[in-house]
């Protein structure tokens, strides 16, 4: 999530691991290929520190990953995006399948693949 523009880089994966995180990092590099430096703040889940990720980052020096303190979701602005998503998609609603949930997600967030004022407002950390 770009805190300056509200633009998201989104990838779906059945689970989070080093392989899916590396795929996401590649998407971030593609989305910001014209930038000289990309600083990505992320949580401290163990696969974000894996040998596979560290090797990948070594070969992509323009991408700098910084880790937030453990147990600090309030510092992670993208957590606010997930909160908003859950509020709009799943709270007090029955969704029969994950496919239905993903469809609702894309309907809600398709406009966030470009700069977006709503996401900027949601993600402000004071």
C-alpha positions as CSV (number, residue, x, y, z in Angstrom):
1,X,0.0,0.0,0.0
2,X,1.4,3.3,-1.1
3,X,0.7,5.7,1.8
4,X,1.3,8.7,-0.4
5,X,-1.3,7.8,-3.1
6,X,-3.6,5.1,-1.6
7,X,-2.7,2.7,-4.4
8,X,-2.5,-1.0,-3.5
9,X,-0.5,-3.8,-5.1
10,X,-2.6,-6.9,-4.6
11,X,-1.8,-10.6,-4.9
12,X,-4.0,-13.5,-3.9
13,X,-2.4,-16.7,-2.4
14,X,-3.9,-19.7,-0.6
15,X,-1.4,-19.0,2.2
16,X,1.4,-16.7,3.1
17,X,4.9,-18.1,2.8
18,X,8.3,-17.1,1.4
19,X,7.3,-18.1,-2.2
20,X,4.1,-16.0,-2.1
21,X,5.8,-13.1,-0.5
22,X,8.5,-13.2,-3.2
23,X,5.8,-13.1,-5.8
24,X,4.3,-10.1,-4.1
25,X,7.7,-8.4,-4.0
26,X,8.1,-8.9,-7.7
27,X,4.7,-7.3,-8.2
28,X,5.8,-4.3,-6.1
29,X,9.0,-4.0,-8.2
30,X,6.9,-4.1,-11.4
31,X,4.4,-1.5,-10.1
32,X,7.2,0.9,-9.1
33,X,9.8,0.0,-11.7
34,X,10.4,3.7,-12.6
35,X,11.2,4.6,-9.0
36,X,14.8,4.7,-7.8
37,X,14.1,3.3,-4.4
38,X,11.1,1.5,-2.8
39,X,10.8,1.2,0.9
40,X,8.4,-1.5,2.1
41,X,7.3,-1.7,5.7
42,X,6.0,-5.1,6.7
43,X,5.3,-7.1,9.8
44,X,7.7,-9.6,11.4
45,X,6.2,-12.9,10.2
46,X,9.0,-15.4,10.0
47,X,8.9,-16.0,6.2
48,X,9.5,-12.3,5.6
49,X,13.0,-12.9,7.0
50,X,13.7,-16.2,5.2
51,X,16.9,-17.0,3.3
52,X,14.9,-17.0,0.0
53,X,13.6,-13.5,0.7
54,X,17.0,-12.2,1.8
55,X,18.6,-13.6,-1.3
56,X,16.0,-12.0,-3.5
57,X,16.5,-8.6,-1.8
58,X,20.2,-8.8,-2.2
59,X,19.6,-9.0,-6.0
60,X,17.1,-6.1,-5.9
61,X,18.8,-3.3,-3.9
62,X,16.3,-0.7,-4.9
63,X,13.7,-2.6,-2.8
64,X,14.3,-2.0,0.9
65,X,12.2,-4.0,3.4
66,X,11.9,-2.6,6.9
67,X,10.2,-4.5,9.6
68,X,7.7,-3.2,12.1
69,X,8.0,-4.2,15.8
70,X,6.5,-7.5,16.7
71,X,2.9,-7.4,17.8
72,X,2.2,-3.9,16.5
73,X,-0.7,-4.1,14.0
74,X,-1.7,-0.5,15.0
75,X,1.6,0.7,13.3
76,X,0.8,-1.2,10.0
77,X,-1.4,1.0,7.8
78,X,-2.4,-1.9,5.6
79,X,-4.1,-3.5,8.6
80,X,-6.6,-0.6,8.3
81,X,-7.3,-1.7,4.7
82,X,-8.0,-5.3,5.8
83,X,-10.3,-3.9,8.6
84,X,-12.2,-1.9,6.0
85,X,-12.4,-4.9,3.7
86,X,-13.8,-7.1,6.5
87,X,-16.3,-4.4,7.5
88,X,-17.6,-3.9,3.9
89,X,-17.5,-7.5,2.8
90,X,-17.9,-10.0,5.6
91,X,-19.4,-8.3,8.7
92,X,-23.0,-9.4,9.2
93,X,-23.0,-11.1,5.8
94,X,-23.0,-14.7,4.7
95,X,-20.7,-15.5,1.9
96,X,-20.9,-19.1,0.8
97,X,-17.6,-19.6,-0.9
98,X,-14.1,-18.1,-1.0
99,X,-14.7,-17.4,-4.7
100,X,-17.7,-15.2,-3.7
101,X,-15.5,-13.4,-1.1
102,X,-12.8,-12.8,-3.7
103,X,-15.4,-11.4,-6.1
104,X,-16.7,-9.0,-3.5
105,X,-13.1,-8.0,-2.7
106,X,-12.3,-7.2,-6.3
107,X,-15.5,-5.2,-6.7
108,X,-14.6,-3.2,-3.7
109,X,-10.9,-2.8,-4.3
110,X,-10.5,-2.7,-8.1
111,X,-10.4,1.1,-7.9
112,X,-7.4,0.9,-5.5
113,X,-5.0,-0.3,-8.2
114,X,-4.5,3.3,-9.0
115,X,-4.2,6.3,-6.7
116,X,-7.1,6.4,-4.3
117,X,-8.2,9.0,-1.7
118,X,-10.4,6.6,0.3
119,X,-7.5,4.3,1.0
120,X,-5.3,7.3,1.9
121,X,-7.9,8.4,4.5
122,X,-8.4,4.9,5.9
123,X,-4.7,4.4,6.4
124,X,-3.7,7.6,8.1
125,X,-1.8,6.9,11.3
126,X,-1.9,9.8,13.7
